[in-house]
Amino acid sequence: MPFTGSTKVAAALGTFALLLFLFAQPMAATPSQPRIRVLILDGFSNHDWHQTTALLRGILEASGLFTVSVSTAPSTTASPGWEQWRPNFSDYDVVIQTCNNIGGGPSWPREVQIAFENYVRNGGGVLVFHSGNNAFPDWPVYNQMIGLGWRNKQQGDAITINSHERLLRIPSGQGENTGHDGRSDVVVHRLGDDPIHHGMPRAWKTPTLEIYYYARGPAKRMRVLSYGYDQHTRMNWPLEWTVRFGRGRVYSSTFGHVWKGDVQPPSLRCAGEQTLLLRTLQWLARRPVTVAIPADFPTEAATSIRPEIQIPASAR
């Protein structure tokens, strides 16, 4: 039967919707590219670590690219299991570190610290997820691995980005302690063309982001991937950065804030942040970065917030 004008329009719209759906999906794992093995480290934080882990699992498992395990550290040195908590990092391609000992949480057992250091030094990949960047200021090697962290102004240099997109180093002791203004919609300006960002807009807007001003640390073997403008200091500060530690790769960012009481926060429903998360994990695992830039990726003018993240039943 020949198409009428209305049926032609309907068919065209249906085809467009199908293409839009397919284009927005990550490329699934294949036999030649098995799923990336991810370990989430949680257990204590001044943020909502339970909700953070559940949301991360929802994003990662839905992509079909990852197998996700969780290792929960006992919350105090007196908690049951403290002496037995010994994650086997070498079983995983990438570790997502969310622990944060601000407010009285413990430092990891020295045996675990050494195992983590060796994992990264020997080629492991680590994504330091939001509040994980605030952790362990008294662990010198951790400071080296993260490059910049939530620290006082005596604990290392800060990095800012000038109007010509050149990095400027602010020496230890100068400026302020690390802090942030209120969470807000922020334009992310990417630098260069890192494999994680390749194909993304040069600038795009993300919701409810914290910009850390005067993040401090050794800032060695570090590459700043993107920056945002902070209203409090009227300066540009790093939003994402990577550090090469030994043969390993470490990625930190200020994305992904999940505060206590947050439910389905827009910070993790952002199409840009979800895309960035998947691509970053592929890069950290030394896999080809195959996740496509989806049709709903945000623009410089507008955020793009996806529907609620489906939490796996085992994570509820």
N, C-alpha and C positions, 0 to 999 in steps of 0.2 A: 504494500500500500504506500503511495507517495506521501512524503512528509508534508504537513501543512506548516504554515508560518509558526504557529504556536508550538507544534511538536518539534520543529527544528530548534527553536529557542530552548525548549526543555531539554532536548538531547545535548545541546551545546553546554548548558549549565551543568548537566549531570557529568559530562566529560571533564569540565573544568574543576568541579568539586572533587572528582576522583583523582585528578592530577595533583590538586592542591594537597589532598590527604597523603598521597604517595610521596610527594616532594618533602613533606614535613616529617616523614619517618626516618629514623636512623637506619643505616645499612646493617642488617642482621649479621651475626657471626656465621661463618661458614666452616666446613671441615678443615680448610687450609688456614683459616684464621679462627681458632677456637676462642671461646669467651674469655675475656680478661678476668683474672681472679683478683677480687678486691676484698681487702680486710678493713672494716671500720673499727677504729679504736674509740671507745667511749667509756663512760662510767662516772665522771664527775666534771662539773663545769658550772660557771655562774650563769650560763645560758641553759635553755631547755634541751639537754642532750638526748633525752628519750625521743622527743618530737623530731629533733634534727636527724637522728638515725632512721626513724621511721620514714620521714620524707625523702631522705637520700635513697633508701632502699626502694621506695615507690618509683622514683625517677629512673634509677639505674636498672632495676629488674624489668621495668616496662619496655626498655630499649631493646632487650634481647642480646645485648653486647657483653653482659657481665654476669658472673656468678659472685654473689655478695655473701660474705661471712662477717660476723660481729664478734669482737672480743671486748668484754666489759670489765674494766679494771675495778677492783674493790675500792670503795669510796674513802676508806681510811686504812692506815697501816694495821689497825686492830680488827678490821673486817675479816670475816671468814674467807678463806681462799687467797689472802694476800701472799702468802709464801708459795702458793701453787700457781699464781697468775704469771705465766711465761708464754706470751704469744710467739708462735713460730713464724716469724716474718718471711722467711725464705720460701714458704709455701705460696706466696702471693706475688702477683705482678705489681700491684699498687696498694699502698696503705693510705687510708684517709684518717688523719689524726684530728680528733675533735676534743680531746681532754684539755681541761683548763683548771689550773690549781689556784686561781684567784679566789680569795675568800676562805682559804684554809684547806684546800684539797692537797693530797700528798704528791710529792715527787715520785716518779716511777722507781721501783727497786733498781739498784745500780746494775744488776744483771740484765734487766730489761733495757735499760739505757744503752748498755754496751752492745746488746744484740741489735737494737735499732740503729745505732751508729754504724755498725758493721754492715747491716742490710743496705743502708743508703750508700755507704762508701764503696760497696762492691757492686753497685749498679741498680739498686732498687729505686722505685719511684714513690714519692710521697706527696699527697695533696694535704696541705695544712689548712683545714677548713675553719674559717672565720675565728671562733673563739680559741681554737687550737693555737693560733698565732700569738695569743696573749700569755701562753703558758710558759712555765719553767725558766724564769729569768736567771736563775742561779745555775743553770746547766750550760756551761760554755759551748759545748759542741752543738747543742740544740740552737743556740744563738747563731752559730756559724751556718747551720743548715737552713734556717729560715731567713737569714739576711737582715730583715727588719722585723721588729715586733713591738708589742705594747710595753714600753719601758720608760723609765725616768730619763731625764735629759743627760744624765751622767753615764748612761749605759750604751753609748755608741753614737755614730753619726746618723743624721737624717738625710733624706734625699727629696729634693723638690724639682719641679720641671718648670723652666721659664717659658716666656711667650714664644720663643723660637724652638720649643720642644727639646731643649738641651737640659741634661741632668746637672743639677748643682748639689754639691755636698755641703751639709751644714755640720760643722764639727761638734763632737761631744761637748756638752756643757752650754752650748749656745742655743737660743730659742726656748721652747717650752718642753715639758713632758709630753709624751704621747697622749692624744685625746681625740675626741670627735664632737662635731656639732650634732644637732638633731638629725634623725634619719629623714631623707628626702628623696625625691626623684632626681637622679643625677645623670648627666650626659657623660658616657664613657668615651674617652678619646684614645684610640689605640695608636701605638707607636710601631713603626716598621711594619713588617709583614711576617710575623712569627707563624709557624705552621698551625698553631692553635687558632689563630685569628684569620688565616688566609680565606678570603672571600667574604668576610664580614664588612659591613659599612665602616668607614673611617670613624664615625661617631654614632652612638646609639644610646637610648635612654633606658635606664633601669630603675625600678621602684624601690623605695624605702631603704636606700643604701647608706651605710656609714662610711664616711671618708676619714681615715686615720691621718691626722696631721702630726708631724714630727714622730712618726714611727722610727725606732732606733735600732741600731745593731752594727755588726761589722760591715755589712753591705759589700761583701767581696764575692767575686765570681757571680755577680747578680745582673740580671737583665730585667728592666722595667718594661712591661708589656702594654700598660695602659695607665691613664691618669684621669683625675677629676678635679674640678674647681671647688675649693672649700670657702664658704661665705665667712666663716669665723676669722680665718687668717688672710683671706683674699689671696690665696696661693694655690698652685696645682700640686697635688700629692699622688703618689703611686696608688693604684687600685689593684693591680696584679703584678707579680714579679716572680721570676724563677731564679734558682740558685743551682749551680753545679757543685756538688759536694763529692769528692772522689770521682767515681764513675757514675754516681747517682744523680737523679733529677728531683728537685723539690719545687713545688708551686705553692705560692701563698696569695691570698686575696682577701679583700674585706667584704666580698659577696656572701650571702647566705645567712644573714642574721635571723636567729629564731629565739626570741625572748620567752621567758616563762609566761605561760598563758596564751601565747600565740597559737592560733589554729589556722592551718592552710595560709601561711603568710605570703603576701605577694612577692616577697624577696625570692622565694624558691619556685613560685609559679610563673616567674618571668621567662618568656620564650628565649630571651638572650642568655640568661643565666643557665637554663637547662641545657641549651646547646653548648655553651661554654664548658659546662661540667663534663659532658660526654666527650667532647673533643680533647679536653685537658687530660682526662684519664687515658685516652688512647695514646696521647703523646708521652705521658709519663711511663706507660707500659712499653714504649718503643714500638708501637704499632703504627701503621699508616693512619693518618687522620682522615677517616672516611665519612664521618657524620656530616650530612649536607647542611647548608645554611637554609633554614626552612622559610617558607613563604610568609609566615607570621613573625619573622624576626623583627624586633623593634627598630624604629627609625630614630633619628636625632630629635624629632619633634614629638614623638609619642612612644609610651611604653606599650608592651604587648603582654598581657597577663592571661595565662591559660586557665582552663577549668581546674577544679580541685584535683590534687594528686591522689591517686588510688593507693592506699596504704596496704601492703601485703598483710594477710590475716595473721601471719606469724609475728608481725612487728607491732600489732595493736596491744 
